[in-house]
Amino acid sequence: MIVITGATGQLGSRIVERVLDRVPATEVGVSVRDVTQAASLADRGVRVRSGDFTEPAGLAHAFEGADRVLIISASIRGAGAVAANLAAIDAARAAGAQRILYTSHQAASADSLFAPQLTHAATEDYLAGLGVPFTALRNGFYASTLGYYLGAARETGELVVPEDGPFSWTAHDDLAEAAAIALADDGVLDGVTPPLTAPELLDFEAVAAILSDLTGRTIKRVMAGDDEWKAAAVAGGMPEFAADFTLGMFRAARRGEFAVTDPTLEKLLGRPARTVREQLAAGL
């Protein structure tokens, strides 16, 4: 049985659908914190069980009988994320999983300036030391992140963000399909994968130009200093910890941490990856 955690989230829900394209529903299980949110999956024959990384004792039931477990990285702030991921990995191993898969990131590093990459690096290291076959899916930077910034830009005509650098903007749908292939097919991806990215690198100035072209309105990229941007973000209602978190992303980008592309994703999909233009056009 394939067990997928976080199956009602933005990435996990897509992965489940792509897995169901390849595997009978009776061979798929999901581990979710709120089983009522997965009622439609249960109706389709998917095994739905409650599981929470912060309550490891309950994961034994959620992962029971699993041959493969996909652990979607915990969306927890701070050091708790690593502990939660490791608890889920331990539970998958104890359940007898023959392969453990984990949603990592192409910039996973112990010295990254962007906090989630530290979590991914620590989780990868732990996985690699278990002696169990594993796959760390080094996903490209989620293109959906752009949505946090472009709404205001369309209204004001200005995309105001700190100094950045190129990003490997990659679609959730493409990454979900890649994860489903890795779950359903033997020998496709093993160990830490190459970066699973779309083929183009774009900074926010390039994104503003695409948005201008799509909307017919000039969107100007305005560079704000880090302190200036943070003050404005907090004044606008963003919690200070969230502003600091976001600044880490921009600082990592200008250090070049996300300036990586690789053909592995497109080869795995057997087609071109979705471009930022395509995704923005769909959103509009």
C-alpha positions in Angstrom: 0.0 0.0 0.0 1.1 3.6 -0.7 0.4 6.0 2.1 0.5 9.8 1.5 0.6 12.3 4.4 -0.8 15.8 4.2 -3.3 14.6 1.6 -5.7 17.5 1.9 -3.0 20.2 1.4 -2.1 22.1 -1.7 0.6 19.6 -2.8 -0.6 16.5 -1.1 -4.1 16.6 -2.6 -2.6 16.9 -6.1 -0.3 14.0 -5.4 -3.2 11.8 -4.3 -5.1 12.5 -7.6 -2.1 11.7 -9.7 -1.4 8.5 -7.8 -5.0 7.4 -8.3 -4.4 7.8 -12.0 -1.9 5.0 -11.7 -2.9 2.8 -8.7 -6.3 1.4 -7.6 -7.8 3.3 -4.8 -7.8 0.2 -2.6 -4.0 0.3 -2.7 -3.8 3.9 -1.5 -4.0 5.3 2.0 -3.8 8.8 3.3 -2.8 10.2 6.7 -4.5 13.4 7.6 -5.0 15.4 10.7 -8.7 15.9 10.1 -10.3 12.8 8.5 -13.5 14.8 7.7 -11.6 16.8 5.2 -10.8 13.6 3.3 -14.3 12.2 3.2 -14.4 12.4 -0.6 -11.3 10.2 -0.8 -12.9 7.6 1.5 -16.0 7.6 -0.8 -13.7 6.7 -3.7 -12.2 3.7 -1.8 -9.0 5.3 -0.4 -8.1 4.3 3.2 -8.3 7.4 5.3 -6.8 7.5 8.8 -5.9 10.1 11.3 -2.2 11.0 11.6 -0.4 13.9 13.2 3.4 14.2 13.1 3.3 15.9 16.5 1.6 12.9 18.0 3.8 10.0 16.8 1.9 7.3 18.7 -1.0 7.7 16.3 1.1 7.3 13.2 1.5 3.5 13.7 -2.2 3.1 12.8 -2.0 5.7 10.0 0.9 3.9 8.3 -0.1 0.3 9.0 0.6 -2.0 6.1 2.4 0.7 4.1 5.0 -0.4 1.5 5.8 3.2 0.6 5.1 6.3 2.6 5.3 9.9 1.3 6.1 12.3 4.0 5.2 15.9 3.1 7.4 18.2 5.1 5.7 19.5 8.2 4.4 23.0 8.0 5.6 23.9 11.5 7.7 26.9 12.3 11.2 26.5 13.9 13.0 23.5 15.2 9.7 21.6 15.7 9.5 21.0 12.0 12.6 18.7 12.0 11.3 16.8 15.1 8.0 16.3 13.4 9.5 15.1 10.1 11.8 12.7 12.0 8.9 11.3 14.0 7.0 10.6 10.8 10.1 8.9 9.2 10.5 6.7 12.3 6.9 5.7 12.2 7.1 4.8 8.5 10.2 2.7 9.1 8.5 1.0 12.1 5.5 0.2 9.9 7.8 -1.7 7.6 7.8 0.7 4.7 10.2 -0.5 2.0 10.7 3.1 0.7 10.2 6.4 2.4 9.8 9.5 0.2 10.1 13.1 1.5 9.2 16.4 -0.1 12.5 18.3 0.1 13.6 21.4 -1.8 16.2 22.1 -4.5 18.0 24.5 -2.1 18.2 22.2 0.9 21.4 23.2 2.8 22.6 23.4 6.3 23.8 27.0 5.7 20.9 28.3 3.7 19.6 31.8 4.5 16.0 30.6 4.1 14.8 28.7 7.2 12.9 25.8 5.5 16.1 24.7 3.8 17.7 24.0 7.1 14.8 21.7 7.9 15.0 19.9 4.6 18.8 19.4 5.0 18.4 17.9 8.5 15.6 15.6 7.3 17.5 14.4 4.3 20.6 13.6 6.5 18.4 11.6 8.8 16.8 9.7 6.0 20.1 8.9 4.4 21.4 7.4 7.6 18.6 5.0 8.3 19.6 2.3 5.8 16.1 2.2 4.3 15.6 3.0 0.6 14.5 6.6 0.3 13.7 9.4 -2.1 14.2 13.0 -1.2 12.3 14.9 -3.8 14.2 18.2 -4.3 11.3 20.3 -5.5 11.8 23.5 -7.4 10.6 26.7 -5.8 6.8 26.7 -5.8 5.5 29.1 -8.3 2.3 29.6 -6.3 4.4 31.8 -4.0 4.1 34.5 -6.5 0.5 34.9 -5.6 1.4 36.5 -2.3 2.9 39.5 -4.2 1.2 39.9 -7.5 -2.3 40.8 -6.3 -1.2 44.1 -4.9 1.0 44.7 -8.0 -2.0 44.4 -10.3 -3.9 47.0 -8.3 -1.1 49.5 -7.8 1.0 48.9 -10.9 4.1 48.4 -8.7 5.6 45.1 -7.6 7.4 46.2 -4.4 9.8 43.6 -3.0 13.3 43.5 -1.6 16.3 42.8 -3.8 16.1 39.2 -5.0 17.7 36.9 -7.5 16.6 34.2 -9.9 14.1 31.6 -8.8 13.4 28.1 -10.3 9.6 28.8 -10.3 7.9 25.3 -10.6 4.3 24.3 -10.7 2.7 22.3 -7.9 0.9 20.2 -10.6 4.2 19.2 -12.2 5.8 18.3 -8.9 2.8 16.4 -7.8 2.9 14.3 -11.0 6.6 13.6 -10.4 5.9 12.5 -6.8 3.2 10.2 -8.0 5.5 8.6 -10.6 8.1 8.1 -7.9 5.5 6.5 -5.6 3.9 4.2 -8.2 6.9 3.1 -10.3 9.9 1.1 -9.1 13.4 2.5 -9.6 12.5 5.9 -11.0 14.0 8.2 -8.3 16.4 6.9 -5.6 18.1 8.9 -2.9 18.4 12.6 -3.1 17.1 13.6 -6.5 18.5 16.2 -8.8 16.7 19.6 -8.6 13.1 19.0 -9.9 12.6 22.3 -11.6 11.0 24.0 -14.6 13.7 25.0 -17.1 13.7 28.8 -16.7 15.1 31.1 -14.1 13.2 34.3 -13.4 13.7 37.1 -10.9 10.8 39.4 -9.9 11.7 41.9 -12.6 11.1 39.3 -15.2 7.9 38.2 -13.5 6.7 41.8 -13.5 7.4 42.0 -17.3 5.4 38.9 -17.9 2.5 40.2 -15.8 2.6 43.5 -17.7 2.4 41.6 -21.0 -0.5 39.4 -19.8 -2.6 42.2 -18.3 -1.8 45.0 -20.8 -0.9 47.2 -17.9 2.7 48.2 -17.0 3.8 46.6 -13.7 6.9 48.2 -12.5 9.3 46.3 -10.2 10.3 48.5 -7.3 13.2 47.4 -5.1 12.7 48.1 -1.4 15.4 47.9 1.2 15.0 45.0 3.6 14.2 47.2 6.6 11.9 49.4 4.6 10.0 46.4 3.2 9.7 44.7 6.6 8.3 47.9 8.2 5.7 48.3 5.5 4.8 44.6 5.7 4.3 44.7 9.4 2.4 47.9 9.2 0.2 46.2 6.7 -0.7 43.4 9.1 2.0 40.8 8.5 3.3 39.3 11.7 6.9 40.2 12.4 8.1 36.5 12.3 6.5 36.1 8.9 8.2 39.2 7.6 11.6 37.9 8.8 10.8 34.5 7.3 10.0 36.1 3.9 13.2 38.3 4.0 15.1 35.0 4.4 13.7 33.9 1.1 14.9 37.1 -0.7 18.3 37.0 0.9 18.8 33.4 -0.2 17.6 34.3 -3.7 20.2 37.1 -4.1 22.9 34.7 -2.9 21.9 32.5 -5.8 20.4 29.6 -3.7 17.4 29.2 -6.1 19.3 29.9 -9.3 19.4 26.2 -10.4 17.5 24.3 -13.1 17.8 20.7 -14.2 16.1 18.6 -16.9 15.2 15.7 -14.6 11.6 16.9 -14.0 10.8 17.3 -17.7 12.4 13.9 -18.5 10.4 12.3 -15.8 7.1 13.9 -17.0 7.8 13.2 -20.6 6.7 16.7 -21.5 7.6 20.3 -20.9 7.1 21.7 -17.5 4.6 24.5 -17.0 6.1 27.9 -17.4 5.5 31.0 -15.2 3.7 32.6 -18.1 1.3 29.7 -18.4 0.6 29.7 -14.7 0.1 33.4 -14.5 -2.2 33.3 -17.5 -4.3 30.6 -15.9 -4.5 32.6 -12.7 -5.7 35.7 -14.5 
